Amino acid sequence: GCGWLAASVLASSVGTADAQVRAWYGVLAGTQTNNTSGVRSVDLVTGAPGPKVTLGAQANDIVLSPDGRRVYAARFDATAQDGLRVIDAATSQLVASVPIRFPLGLGVSPDGAKVYVAAAGGVNVVATATHTITRVITGLQDARNIAVSADGRWGYAP
């Protein structure tokens, strides 16, 4: 079966003025040995689903870049495949994977330059231009969610 997993529905309008307005959500599907879980979008006007992006595990959190061009998903199943997945919102194609152990919550900076990933070792700061971890903020190992202030100066990780 499948189920709704994303903590929030994210709408994006990518491209031209007639672009679809889509929401992204997590999909639970498959079996333990053939996990086809992932994320997918749905057109908010027509209700038509977009293609599913298979992650092979649940998406613990999903955030959208401020410009609506990228979807970031925290892929988690307690294996070496854990990490941040970067998806092109217009094509629903996986464009990058950043290995991060036990990713739980995501936040994105207002300028879209950084994604913050609450994970086992603390909060990982990922540069979106290079898809690399630039810093790990320790002492926040129990963080489950990330919120970033509108000016990007503050982060909150409960």
N, C-alpha and C positions, 0 to 999 in steps of 0.2 A: 504494500500500500504506500501511500504518500501522505505527507502531512505538512502543515505550515510550520516553519521553524524560525524564520527571521523575526527578530524582536521588533522591527519596524518596517513599514512599507516605504520604499524609496521611489520617488517618481523622477523620471529624467525626460528631457526633451532634447534629443541629439540631432544635430544637423540643421536642416532647413526648417522653414516656418510650418511645413506640413508634416513634420516629424511626429512619430508616435509618442504618446505619453505612456510610459511603461512603469510598472511596479516590479520589483525583484523580490523573490522569496526563496526560502530553502525547501528542498524536496527530499523526503526520506523514502528510499526505495531499494529493492533488492534484498539479498540475503547476506549473511555474514561472510560467505566466501565469494560472493559476486555482488558487491555493494555498488549500486548505480545511483546513489544519492548525489545531489548537487544543488545547483541554483537554476532558476529560470525566471523569465520575465513574462508579464501579461500586459496586453494593451488595455489601458484603463477606459478607452472609449468603446472598443468593440468586444472586449473580453477574450480576444483570441490569445492563446498562449504562444510565447516565443519558444525557440529551441532550448532544450535543457543543456546546461553545461555540467557534465558529469565530473564530480570531484572524487568519487570513490569513498566518500565519508560524509558525515554531516557537516553542514556549515553552521558553526556556533554563532556567528554574527556576520552581518552583511552591511557594508557602508558604500555610499556612492561618492565619487569625487565631486567637488563643488561645480565643475563644468559639465557634469553628467556623462563624461566620456568613458569613465572606468568604474567598474564594480569591484570591490574588494571583499573577499570571503575568507573567513577563518576556518580552514579545513582541519578537523580534529577527529582522530580515532585512536590516539595514543600509540602511534607507530612512527617510524622514520619518515613517513610521508606527510606528517603534520606540517602546517605552515599557512602562509598568506598566499591566496590565489588572486591574480589580477586578470580581470575579464574585460574585454572591449565591449562596451554597452551597445554599440551600434551593430556589431556582427555576432555577438554572443560567443566569441572565441577566447579561449584561454591564451593570454599573452605572456604571462610570467608566473613563476612560483618562487617563493622565498621560504626556505626551510626555517621553521620556528617550532620549538617543542611546546606542545599543549597550548595552542592559541585559543583564547576564549572570547575576548571582547576587542572591538575595533573602534578607532576614532580617526578622523582625518582633519588635517589643518585647514583653515579657511582658504588658504591660497592653493591647496592641493599638493603642496610640495612634500608633505610627510603623512604617513599613515602610522598610527600608534597601535601596537598590538599588545594587549594584556596577555601574558603567558607565564609559564612555570618559573622562568628565571627573572621575571620583572616585566617592565614595559619596554618592548623593542620599538625603536624609532627607525622606520624604513623610509629611505629617500625614494620618492615615486619616479624620479627621472632615471634612476639606475637600478631600482629594485634591490637595493642592498641595505643591510642593517648598519646604520651609522652610529648607533648608541643603544645601550641597554641601561635603563634606569632601574637600579636594584632597590631592594627594600619594599617593593610592591608586589611580592610574589603571590599574594592572595587577591589581587585585583581581578575583577570579572568583567568590568565595563570601562569604557573610556568616554569622557566628554571633553571637548576642547572649546575654550571660550571663543566668542565671535572675532576677537582681535588676535587669536592665536597665542596669546601670552601665557595662558594658564591651561592646565589640564587637570581633570578630576578623574581619579581611578578608585572607585569604591570597591 
